[in-house]
Amino acid sequence: MKELKPREIVKELDKYIIGQDKAKKSVAIAMRNRWRRQQVKDELKEEIMPNNIILIGPTGVGKTEIARRLAKLAQAPFIKVEASKFTEVGYVGRDVESIIRDLVDLSVSMVKAEKTDAVKEKAELHAEDRLLDLLLPSVRNRNQRGSNFAIDKEVEEKRERTREKLKKSLQEKKLEKRMVELSVPSDSFPMMQIFSPIGIEEMGINIQEIFGGMMPKNIKKRKVAVSEARKMLVQEEAQKLVDMEKVISEAITRVENSGIVFLDEIDKIAGERSKSGPDVSREGVQRDLLPIVEGSSVLTKYGMAKTDHILFIASGAFNVSKPSDLVPELQGRFPIRTELNSLTTQDFFRILTEPENALVKQYIALMKTEGIDLKFNVDAIKEIARISYEVNMRTENIGARRLHTIMTYLLDEILFNAPDIPDKKITITKVRVKNTLKDVVADEDLSRYIL
């Protein structure tokens, strides 16, 4: 992130998210502050806490997308969870500490993948040597006589020449279909069922790891093509070259200093406790979240992880409850509050055309696979945007997600008949949009259920 200034972070987010400049600015500042904290040298570094953010706005306006794109941009350990899925301690279900355990798991996978890529070339060389041994077994094994090994010099030289030829053929991918016999660990593991009020993942325990060392590893012989054997051997050699202790240490450091937790639907755990019906104590979940957001140590299967400097971004529509309905202590831990705007007709038009993953671009690419040249007139896109906005206002406002339902309904016949359409050039016009969607838009009850 050190190369990216807040303005540049916003510019990157603009490629995928239309509008919401205030929210983008808030998260860009929060990300730059994390880099700034890393540059502080003295003990003050530990005292600088992240400015956690609450994104407030209706569904489908870009709250989740902002956090998701930000995580990719930062290449930081990132996890998105729904606050409503958790229960307070004492109830059956997931406890909030599992968020940090999952985050550490993700970070370990991320660092391990990076380290594996770093040793890939070396692993490929080792794998190539092992492949050559499989293709051309050692002369010693064939000429063994009692305890003495008689190796004729001429035979050994001939073998070396053959090995060099095989090596060249391997590198030129000429032996990809030849079969070799490979020893691989058996995947068979005794089946067991554990009855517990909490899941195995909540215990932070891997049963395979516990019993793996106690039981002898089963090795089985498999005949595989050279192409498949190469992949398996490269993976095996890379595992040997990667130092897992260093991986775990770096992964936990990353979580502690640059981890991001996105708490979606935080508004669902706000408000007073229900007095009737099933309840998992929303206030209890908030109080369990509090120490994690404030800063505490969580036990994971890789060791302790501190949460003091993890950035928490919460989001919610808050159409029933208000941010002030959260417990005061939790409110205080989310000092930055940013409201996201509802989407206008102009926003819908921009969403359909500007982002790199715009829906219009997606459908054009999908139809190209069928050999169809699909085009949208500007007036047609404006009409789709207008109808999407109108339906949102009249029924349920689901933001940009409305575009998916409108576009699917509009292109329904084309998508179904695409392989058999003789005309490979199709243009979507404003008239076509109006004619296809007029009945559904006109009938409010029908549009409420279909769109």
N, C-alpha and C positions, 0 to 999 in steps of 0.2 A: 504493500500500500504506500510505501514512502515516495514512490514516483508520482502518485496521484494526489493532486490538490483537491480541496472540496469542490471547486468549480468543475474539475475534470471528472470527479465521481458523478456529479449531477449530469454532466454531458453523456457519460456512459449509460446512466439510468434512463436518459431521454430516448435512447435507442429502442427501449422496450415499453416504457410507461409514458402515457400522454398526460400532460398537466401535472397537478399535485406538486407544484414547485416548492411549496412550504415544507411538505413532508420530506422531499428529496434533500432539501437544504439541511434539515434537522439530522437526518441519518448520515449525510456527508460530513457534517461537523463532528458527529459522534465517532465516526470511523477515523477521521484525521486526529482527533484527540487521543485515540488509542496509540497511534504512532508517536504522537508528541510525548505521551507518558513514557514510552520506551526509551526516549532520548534523555529523560531526566536522570541524572547520575546519582544523586545522594539519596538519603533515606526518605525524602519527600515523595519519591516514586511510589512507594507502597501506600501513601496516604491519598493519592489521586484516584478517586473512584469514578467509574463510568457513569455518564448521564443516561440513565435508562429512559426509554421513550414509550409513550402510549400513542398509538395512531388511532384516531377516532373518525369513523365514517361509515356510510352504508356499505353493504356487501357489493363486491364487484367493481370497486373504484381503484384498486391497485395496492391495497395494504400488504397482502401476502407477496405479491409480485415484487414490490420494492425490497422486502427482506430477502427474498430468494435471489434476486439479481445482485444484491449487495454482497451476499455470502460468496457467490461465484467470483465476484470482482475482487474480494478480499482474499480468496482462497483460504478462508478460515474455517475451523470446525463449526458447523452450523446445524442446528436441529429445529424443526418446526413441530410444535405440539399444540393440541387443542386443550385449553384449560379445563373444559367441561368433561374430559375423559378421566380426570384424576379424582381420587377420593382422599379424605383425611385419614390419618393413621387410625386403625381400628375397624375400618370398613373393608369389605372385600373389594379388591380392585387395585389399580396402579397408584403407588404413592409418588409424591412429587420428586423424591430423590432419584427416581429412575430416569428422570430427564438428564441429569448429570452423568449417570452411568452410560446411558445411550450416547451422549455427546462424546464421552471418552472413547467408547467403542468405535465411533465414527472417526475420531481423530487418529486412533491407532491404525485403522484401515487406510486412512489417507497418507500417513507418514510411511507406513509399510509399502504402499504402492509407489511412493516417491523413491524410497531407498531401493526397491526392486528395480525400478527403471534405471537408477544410477549404476547398478551392477549388471545390467542386462547384457552388455557386450562381453564382459568377463564370463558370465554364466553361459552365454552362447558358445564361447570357445571351449569351456569345460564339457558342455553337452555334446559338442562336435567330437571331442576325444572319446567320450563314452559311446557315441554312435558308431565310431570307427571300430571300437573294441567289439561291439555287437556284430558288426558286419564282417569283421576279420578277427576272429578269436586269436588269443596269444599262442605263439608257437610252443611255448613252454607247456601249456596244457595238453598239446597234442603229442609231444615227444617225451612225456614223463615216463621214466623207467625206474621203478623203485623210489629211492630217495635222491637219485641223481638226475640232473636234467641235461640231456645231450642236445645241444643246439648247434646245428651246422651253420657255419658263418655264411655260406652261400645262400642257404635257405632263408636266413635272417635278413640278408640284404634284399633278396627277392621279395620277401614279405614287406619290407620297408617301401620298396618301389610300388608294390600293389597298394599299400596304404596311402601313398601320396596320390595315386591315380583315383582311389576311392574318395579321398579328401577333396580333390578337384571336382569330381562328379557331384559330391554332396553340396559343395558351395555353388555349383551351377544348377542345383535342384533337379538333377537327372535321375536321382534314386528315390524320389518321393513316394513311389508306389510299392517299393520293395518292402517285404514283411520282415520284421525282426522280433525276437522274443525278449520281452521286457519284464523285469521283476517289479511289481507294484504292490504297495500295501493294500490289504483287503479293507473294504469299507464296512464289512460286517461288524456290528456291535450289538451286544445283547440288548434286547428291548426291555425297557423298564418303565413303569408308570409310577409317578409320584403324586400323592394326594396332598395338596398343600393349599392353605388359604391364599397364598401368593404364588405368582408364577415363578419359574426357574430364573427368568431374566431379572425379576425383582430381587432375587437373592444375590445377583451378581456372580453366579456360580456356573461354570461350564462342567456338566457331569462327565463329558468326554475327557476333559483335562484331568479330572480327579481320578478316574479309573484307568486312563490311558497308560499311566506309568505302572499300574499294578498288573495289567494284563499283557501277555506277550503279543507283539505285533504280528498279525498274520500277513505273510507275503505270498502273493500268487503270481503265476506266470501268465503273461498275456501276449498274444501275437498282434502286433499293431503295425501300421504303415510307418515308414520313416518320417513322413510329415507330422504324424500324430506323436510319434516317439520323441521327436525334436522338441515339440511344445512341452511335453511332460518332463523331459530331462532339463530343459531350460528353467522351468518353474522349480524343479527340485534343487538345481544348483544355485539358483537365486536365493532360495530359502536358507541354504547353508552359508551364503555370503552375507546375509543381512543379520546384523546384531540386534536381536529383539529387545535386549535390555535398553539399548540406546533409543530404539524406536519408541518404546513405552515411555521412557523419560522425556523425549522430545514431544510426544503426543500429549502428555499431561501438561507440560509447559505451555504448549499451544492453547490447550483448553483454558488454562488459568489466565493467560494473557491476551488471547485473541478470540476466545470462544464466543459464539452468538447463539442465544436462545430466543426463538420467536414464539411468543405465547399468544396463540390465536383464540378468539372468542372469550377473552377475559371478562367481558360483560356478562357472560352466562354464570359466572360465580360471584357476581356482585348482587347486592340487595339483601333483604332480610331472609332469615331462614324460614323455609316453608313449614307451616304448622300441621299440614295434613298430606297424606300420600307419601310415596317413596321419596327419600331425601338422602343425599350424601354429604350434607352439611357444607354448603357453599362457603360459609364463613370459615369453617374448619380447614378447607383447602387453601384459602387465602392465608391463614395463620401458618400452615405448613410451608407455603411458598415463601413467606417472609424471611426466615433465616437463610434460605438459599439465595434470595435476591440481595439481602443485607450482606452476606458473606459468611460462609461456613465451610467446614471440611466434610466431604462426602466420601464414604468408603466405596470403592469400586473394585472389581476383580484385578485391576492393575495397580492398586494402591490408592492412597488418599488424593483427592483433587479439591483444591480450594476454589471457591466460587466468588471471591471478593471482587475480581476484575473481569468477570464474564459480563458481556453486554446483553441486557434483556430488552427486547422490543416486544411490547404487548399491543394487541389490536382488538378492537371490538366495534360493533355498530352502535351500541349504547342507545338503541331506540326504545327500550323498555326501562333499563336502569341508567344511572349516570356514573361518571368516574368517581364522583363524591360518595357513591354508595359502597365503594371499596373500603376496607378497614383503613383507618387513618395512617397506620404504620406503613401499609403497603402503598398507599397514595404517595407518601413521602419518598418512597424509593423509586418513583417514576416522575422525576421533576419536569421532564420535557413532555408537553402534551401538544399534539399537532392534529388539527382537524383536516380531513380530506373532503374535497368538494364532490357533490353529486355530478354525474356526467351530463353534459348538454349535447344537443344535436351535433354541434361543431366538434365536440370531443369524440363522439362516435365516428364521425367522418374521418378524423385524424387517426383514430385507433384502427380503422379499416385499411388505411393506406400507408401511414408513416413508419410504424415500428418494423424492425427487421423480421419479426415473426407475425406480421399482419395477416389477418384471416383471408383477405383477398389474395395475397401472395401464396398462402398455404393451399387454397383451392385451385389456383392456377397450376401450381406444382403437382398437385394430386392428379389433375386431369391430364397433364402432360404425360404421365405414366401410361395413359390409355391412348396416347397419340392425339389428344384433343387440344386444340388451341382455344382456351377459354379467355374471354376478355370482358371487362366490366366498363361500361361508360361512366364518366364522372357523374352524370345526372342519376344514373342507377344507384351508385354508391351513396349519393346524397339522400336518395329516397329510402334506401335501407337504413341509413342513420336516422332519418326522420321517423320512420315507422318504429324502430327500436326504442327511440326516446318516448314516443307517444304511448306505446304498449307499457313501458316501464311506469309512466305517470298514471295510467289508467288501472293497471293491475298491481303486481308486486314489483318494486324497484330492485332488480337484481344486477344493476350496473352493466358492465361490459359483457357479462355472461349472456345477456339477452341477444347479443349479436350472433352467438353460436346457434341459438334456437332459430332465429330469423333466417340465417344463412342456410342452415340445414333444411328448413322447410322450403325455402326458395329454390334450392338446387336438388331437391329430393328426386325428381324424375330424371334429371341429368345424371346424377350419381348412380341411380339404379340401372339406367339403360346405357351407360357409357360404353361398355364393351361392344354393343351392337349398333351404336349410332353411326350412320353412313357419313353424315356431315361432320367433318373433323374441325370445323371452325364455328364456334358458338359465341355470340355476343349477348351479354346481359344488358338490356335497355331499361329505362325508367318505366316504359309501358309494360314490359314483361314483369317487373317487380310489382307494379300496382295490380296487374291482373292476377298474379299468383297469390298475393297476400290479401287481396281486398276482402274476401269472405271472412277470413280469420280475424282481421283487424276490425271489420265492421261488427262482428258478433262478439260483444264483450265477454259473455259467458264462455263462448268457445275459446277465445284467446286466452282467457284466464287459465284454462286447463291445458291447451296445446302449447301456448307460448309461455 
